[in-house]
Amino acid sequence: MGGSGRTTSVLFVCLGNICRSPLAHVVFAHKVQERGLGDRIRVDSCGTGSWHVGGGADPGSVAVAARHGLDLSAHRARQLRRDDPDRFEWIVCMDRSNQRNTARDTGRPDLATLLLRDHDPRGGGDVPDPYAQGRGAFSTVYDIVERSTERLLDAVVAGLDP
């Protein structure tokens, strides 16, 4: 696939940018590369809160990613910026609270965002926050992210020119 044509960008949003959104970022970016679309789809992640800015991903996310051959060691948390809606065509939130906070923090109450689980073949809803919930919670989040990002990528690709 790859080659010339329109490009697009996808931003994953959670609360602190250390658990769910970095995991979605790395899984989605891996799928983008597997499909040969790295030159057409830019991927990033952020959090609505500032607590972890500059820090690495949660050890639970790092571990579950590593078990699936993915590397989160270079991740550094960042906070949502007011201009992110101008820089990203797809803003994908992990839960409804993230959606509300994204609209509020960007000063755009009518901002169109998606929930990641809007693309979950097992049903919609929130991606549960695994922070301080133990190893099993991170595996659950990984499974949700894995299956949801596959369908999300199909939707993103459908919007690209051939």
C-alpha positions in Angstrom: 0.0 0.0 0.0 1.9 3.2 0.9 3.1 5.5 -1.8 1.7 8.9 -2.8 -1.7 10.1 -1.8 -3.4 11.9 1.1 -1.9 11.6 4.6 -3.8 11.7 7.9 -3.0 11.8 11.6 -4.4 10.0 14.6 -4.1 11.1 18.2 -4.9 8.7 21.1 -6.0 10.4 24.4 -6.3 9.1 27.9 -5.9 10.7 31.3 -2.1 10.7 32.0 -0.6 9.3 28.8 1.2 6.5 30.6 -1.2 3.5 30.3 -3.9 3.3 27.7 -3.1 5.9 25.1 0.6 5.0 24.8 -0.4 1.3 24.4 -3.0 2.3 21.7 -0.3 4.4 20.0 2.3 1.7 19.8 -0.2 -1.0 18.8 -1.8 1.2 16.1 1.6 2.4 14.8 2.8 -1.2 14.5 -0.3 -2.0 12.4 0.2 1.0 10.3 3.8 -0.1 9.6 2.7 -3.7 8.9 0.3 -2.4 6.2 3.1 -0.2 4.7 1.3 3.0 5.5 4.0 4.7 7.7 4.4 7.5 5.2 0.7 8.2 5.1 -0.5 7.9 8.7 1.1 9.8 11.6 0.3 8.6 15.1 0.8 10.2 18.5 -0.8 10.1 22.0 -1.3 12.4 24.9 -3.1 12.8 28.2 -5.5 15.4 29.5 -3.7 15.6 32.8 -0.2 17.0 33.5 0.9 14.7 36.3 3.2 12.5 34.2 4.5 14.9 31.5 8.0 13.9 30.4 7.8 10.5 32.2 7.8 7.1 30.7 4.9 4.7 30.2 3.6 2.8 33.2 5.5 -0.5 33.8 2.3 -2.4 33.2 1.9 -1.0 29.7 5.6 -1.5 29.0 5.4 -5.1 30.1 2.3 -6.1 28.2 3.6 -4.3 25.0 6.9 -6.2 25.4 5.0 -9.6 25.7 3.6 -8.8 22.3 6.9 -7.7 20.7 6.3 -4.0 21.0 8.6 -1.4 22.6 7.4 1.5 24.7 10.8 2.4 26.2 11.0 5.6 24.2 7.6 6.9 25.2 7.4 10.2 27.0 4.1 11.4 28.3 2.8 14.7 27.0 -0.3 16.7 27.7 -3.0 17.6 25.2 -2.4 20.9 23.6 -5.1 23.4 22.5 -3.9 23.2 18.9 -4.0 19.3 18.7 -7.4 19.4 16.9 -5.7 21.5 14.2 -2.9 19.0 13.9 -4.8 15.7 14.1 -7.7 14.6 11.9 -8.6 11.6 14.2 -8.8 12.2 17.9 -9.5 8.9 19.6 -10.3 8.9 23.4 -10.1 6.0 25.7 -13.2 7.0 27.7 -16.1 9.5 27.9 -14.3 11.5 30.6 -11.3 11.9 28.2 -13.8 13.1 25.5 -15.3 15.8 27.8 -11.8 16.9 29.0 -10.5 17.1 25.4 -13.3 19.3 24.3 -12.9 21.5 27.4 -9.1 21.7 27.4 -9.0 22.6 23.7 -11.7 25.2 24.1 -13.9 23.4 21.5 -17.1 22.2 23.2 -18.3 20.7 19.9 -15.1 19.0 19.0 -15.7 15.7 17.2 -13.8 12.8 18.8 -14.2 9.1 18.8 -14.0 6.5 21.6 -11.6 3.7 20.7 -14.2 1.2 21.5 -16.5 2.6 18.9 -14.4 0.2 16.7 -14.5 -2.7 19.1 -16.2 -5.7 17.5 -17.2 -6.9 21.0 -19.1 -3.6 21.7 -18.6 0.0 22.7 -18.0 1.8 25.9 -14.9 2.9 27.8 -11.4 1.4 27.8 -11.0 0.7 31.5 -8.1 2.5 33.2 -5.6 -0.1 34.4 -3.6 2.3 36.5 -2.8 0.6 39.9 -5.1 -2.3 39.0 -2.5 -5.0 38.6 -1.0 -7.0 35.7 -4.3 -8.5 34.6 -5.9 -5.1 34.0 -3.1 -4.3 31.5 -3.7 -7.5 29.6 -7.4 -6.7 29.4 -6.6 -3.2 28.0 -4.2 -4.7 25.5 -6.8 -7.1 24.2 -9.3 -4.3 23.8 -6.7 -2.1 22.1 -5.6 -4.9 19.8 -9.0 -5.7 18.4 -10.3 -2.1 18.3 -7.3 -0.6 16.6 -7.6 -3.1 13.8 -11.1 -1.8 12.9 -10.0 1.8 13.5 -7.2 1.4 11.0 -9.6 0.0 8.5 -11.7 3.2 8.9 -8.7 5.5 8.6 -7.5 3.7 5.5 -11.0 4.0 4.0 -10.6 7.7 4.2 -7.3 7.8 2.4 -7.0 8.2 -1.4 -5.8 5.1 -3.2 
